Amino acid sequence: PGPSASFGKTVRLRLASGREQVWRIVGEDEADPKRGLLSWASPLARALQGAEAGDEVAPQGLPPVEVVEVSGGG
């Protein structure tokens, strides 16, 4: 198994539309969605906890997304 999503990691996601987004999971005080920085406490980041490439997660109230890649420290 590869790395799993957690605090400090960068996660590449494929949306239902096929478009990809990249997020880095950070502390609440660092969160800045416009810069791709996602608070660890957000519904998306919480749904991603422990997910690995190839997993599909369904954040509460949002459409499912596919984890394409997990990288970085943390």
C-alpha positions in Angstrom: 0.0 0.0 0.0 1.1 3.6 -0.6 0.8 6.6 1.6 -2.5 7.4 3.1 -4.1 10.9 3.4 -3.5 12.6 6.7 -2.5 16.0 8.1 0.4 17.6 6.0 -0.2 15.3 3.0 -1.0 16.5 -0.5 -3.9 14.7 -2.1 -4.8 14.7 -5.8 -8.5 14.0 -6.4 -10.6 13.2 -9.4 -14.1 14.7 -9.2 -17.2 13.1 -10.7 -16.8 15.5 -13.6 -13.4 14.0 -14.4 -11.6 17.2 -13.4 -8.7 16.9 -10.9 -8.0 19.0 -7.9 -5.0 19.0 -5.6 -5.3 19.8 -1.9 -2.8 19.9 1.0 -4.3 19.1 4.4 -3.3 21.8 6.9 -4.2 23.3 10.2 -7.3 25.5 10.5 -5.3 28.6 10.8 -3.4 27.8 7.5 -6.5 26.9 5.4 -6.9 28.8 2.2 -9.0 27.0 -0.4 -7.9 29.5 -3.2 -4.3 28.2 -2.7 -5.3 24.6 -2.4 -4.9 24.5 1.4 -7.7 22.4 3.1 -8.4 22.5 6.8 -8.0 19.1 8.5 -11.4 19.8 10.1 -13.3 20.3 6.8 -15.8 17.6 5.7 -13.6 16.7 2.7 -10.4 16.4 4.7 -12.1 14.3 7.4 -13.5 11.9 4.7 -10.0 11.6 3.2 -8.3 10.5 6.4 -6.6 7.2 5.8 -7.6 7.0 2.1 -5.0 5.8 -0.4 -4.7 6.1 -4.2 -7.5 4.3 -5.9 -10.0 4.8 -3.0 -13.3 6.6 -3.5 -14.6 8.7 -0.6 -18.0 10.4 -0.2 -17.7 13.5 2.0 -20.8 14.4 3.9 -23.0 16.5 1.6 -20.6 16.3 -1.3 -20.4 14.0 -4.4 -17.9 11.1 -4.2 -14.3 11.7 -5.3 -11.5 9.4 -6.3 -8.1 9.6 -4.6 -5.6 9.7 -7.5 -2.4 10.3 -5.5 -1.2 11.0 -1.9 2.2 12.5 -1.4 4.2 14.7 0.9 5.2 14.7 4.5 3.1 14.8 7.6 
